Amino acid sequence: MRIDILTLFPKMFQGPLDESILGRAKKAGLVEINIHDIRQFTHNRHLKADDRPYGGGPGMVMKPQPIFEGVEFIRSRAGQPRIILMSPQGKTFSQEKAMELAKESNLLFICGHYEGIDERVRQKLITDELSIGDYVLTGGELPAMVVIDALVRLIPGVLGKGESVRRDSFYQQLLDFPHYTRPPVYRGMRAPQVLLSGNHCEIQNWRRREAIRQTFLRRPDLLKQANLTEEDKRFLKEVKGERDGCD
């Protein structure tokens, strides 16, 4: 996969995209990430990429010219990438969207800033407009990093074992099950005996039930879309009964 990023602040991406799983994916050649400074596409000596909004008002607006020419430059090298604008007005990003984007071969992220971008960019260039939540940040750089991290780990070969992805929270509309490691007892708190038993069938059953329990207690809305078996439904009924008995 090739990922290009158009930003006013390219140094923000130094570090986060070079460490951990993302860094290993880049070194393995599974993903290529190119950072482009929008200012390099300006035509003025001060490299100014923003201007006052027509009609007045506070703040500055990112000009269309550097963004259009930046996109054209990237297209000349990457074909026709899917162009994603990170914006508070966008559709809320989700695991489902991450899985969709992970199947693409070319992605281009445009990071908004200031009061936003000239509307003509949105009208002519953008294929997807995404937000990572109902709050406002200083720019689209951090949201772009979040989306890139979420989708790159889904690229085949990045995590090594597909099972790691399948067990992720939200993959099956269920939260993850609780995790434990050594020592078996720490400060009087004991890891569940079933996890120490070596019985893989019982371990898988326990993990499935605990994922359902965690989802019911923390994000019951997800259960409406989860693919539950009849056994899952019976267990969920038990969990609901346990909660009702404590009310």
N, C-alpha and C positions, 0 to 999 in steps of 0.2 A: 504494500500500500504506500502511496505517496500522499503526504499531507503538507500543504503550504499554508502559511499564516501571514496575513497582512496586518501590521500593527504599528502604532506610533511609538511603542516602547519595546523594542526587540530584546533588550537586556533582561526584561522580566522573565523571559523563557530560559535564560541560562541557569542551569541547575535542575529545575523540576523535570525537564524533558531528557535529562542525561543520567538520571539516577534510577536505581531499583529496576523494576520490570520494564519501564520505558527505555531506559538506557541499554538493557540487555537486548531488547527487541531491535533497537537501532544497530547495535553491534552485529547482531545476527543477520542483518539485512532484511528483516521481516517488515520494517517500516522505515521510510525515509521522511524526515521532517525538515522543511526549509522555512526559515524565518525571513520575512521581507519587511524592511522599514518603509512605511508609506511615504516618508519624506523624500526617499530617493527618486520618487516619481513626480516630484513637484518641479515647477518651472520658474522659481524665483530664488534669488540669492540667499534669502533667509530660510529657505526650506519650509515655508509656511504651508500647512496642510489644513488649516481651519480659517473660518471667517465669521463675521457677525451675522446673525440670522436676519433674513428679510422679514420685514414687519416689526422689527424691534424685539426687545426682550432680553433677559439675562443670558450669559454664557456664550459659547461659541459652537459652531456647527462644522463638522468635517466636510471639506469640499469634495465634490464629485470627481473632479479631474484626476487627482492622484490615485484615487481608488479604481476608477475605470482603467487607467493606464497600467496600474499594478496588476489588475485582473488580466488584461490583455497580454502583459509580459509573461505571467504564469501560464496562461493558455498556450502561448507559443512554445512552451516547454513541457506542459503536462496535459495537452489535449483539452478536454471539456470537463473539468472537475465539478463535482457538486459543491455549490457555494453556500456556505453557512454563515449567517450573521448572528453574532451573539448580542442579544438585546433584551431588555426587560419586557418588551412587548411580544417576545416570541413565545412559542408553545413550550410548555414546561418539559424539560428533558427527562427521559425515563430510560429504564433498562431496555425496554422494547425498542426505543429509538437507537440506543447504543448498538443493539444487535443488528438493526437495519443498516446503520452507517458502517459497521465493521465489514460488511459485504462489498463495499465500494472499493474501487482501485485508486481513485483520486478524490481528495477532499481539499477544499480551500476554505479557511476560516477568516472572516473579516471581523476585527475587534473594534467595536464602536468606542467612542470616548466623548468627553465633554457633554454637550446637550444632545448628541446623537449625530447621525450622518444625514447628508442631503437625501431627501426622499427619492430622488431619481436613481440612486444606487439600489435602493430596495425594489423599486418598480422594474428595473431593467436587468439586474444581475443576480439577485438573490433567489436561490431555490428552497432554502430552509431558513427559518428564523427561530432561534432557540433561546430559552432562558433557563437558568438553573434554580430559579425560585422567585418568590414574590418579595423581592427586596432589591435595592439599588446599590450597585458597586461603582467604583470610580471609572471602570472601563470593562471591556470585554475580554481582557487578557486572562484573568483568573478563571472565568467561566469556560473559556476555550481550553485551558489546561485540564479542567475537570472533565469536559466532554472527551478530549483526546485520551486521557488516562482510562476512562471507562470503556471506550471502544477498542483501543489498541490491545488491551488484555484479552479481548474476545477473538482476535485474529488467530487462526490455527497455528499452533507452534509456539506462541508467545509464552503461555503458561506451562507448556510441556505436557501436561496431562489435561485432557478435555474434561475429566471428572471434576477438576478444580472449578471450572466455569459452571458446570451443571449444579454444583453445590452452593453457588453464590446466592446471597439474598436476592429476591425478586426474580431469579431465573425462572422459577416455576410458580411465581406469585406467592411464594412463601418466604418468610425470613429464615436466616440461617439457624441451625441448631447450636446449642452451647458447646464450647470447645474446652478441653482440659489437657494438661501435659504434666510431666514429672515436677515435683514428687506427688505420690498418690494422696498424701495427707500434708496439708500446709496450714499451720496455726489452727489446728483442730478442724479444718474444713477438708472433707474427704471427696475425692473424685468419685463419680458414680461407678459402682462395682461392675456394672455391665460392660463398661469400656475397658476394664482390665481383664475381662473373662476370656478374650480370644475368640469368642463365638461371633463370627462376622455377621451371621444372620440376625442374631439378637441385637447386635450393635446397630445395624442398618435400621431395624425396626424402631429402636430407641431414638435414633436420630430423626427419623421421619416423624414420630409422635412429638418429639420436642420442638421440631420446626413448626408443626401445626399449633402446638401450645403457645410458642413465642409469638406467632402471627396473630393468634386469637387475642392474646393479652395486649399486644403492642400496636398491631395494624390490622384489626378485624376487617377493614374494608377490602384488603387484598384477597380474603377468602372467597369473595364473590366471583373472582375470576380464576381461582385455583382449580386445578384438575384433581379432585379428590376421589379416591376409591370409596367403596362402601365401608371398608374397614376404617378408612380415614374419617369418614362421617360419624361412625360409631364412637371413635375416640374423641372427636370434637364434641359430641354430645356429652360425653363423660366430663370433659374439661369445662363445658358450660355449666354442668351440674355442680362441679366442685366450686366454681365461682359463685353460683347462686346460693350454695350452702353456706358461704362465708359472708353473704350480704346481711 
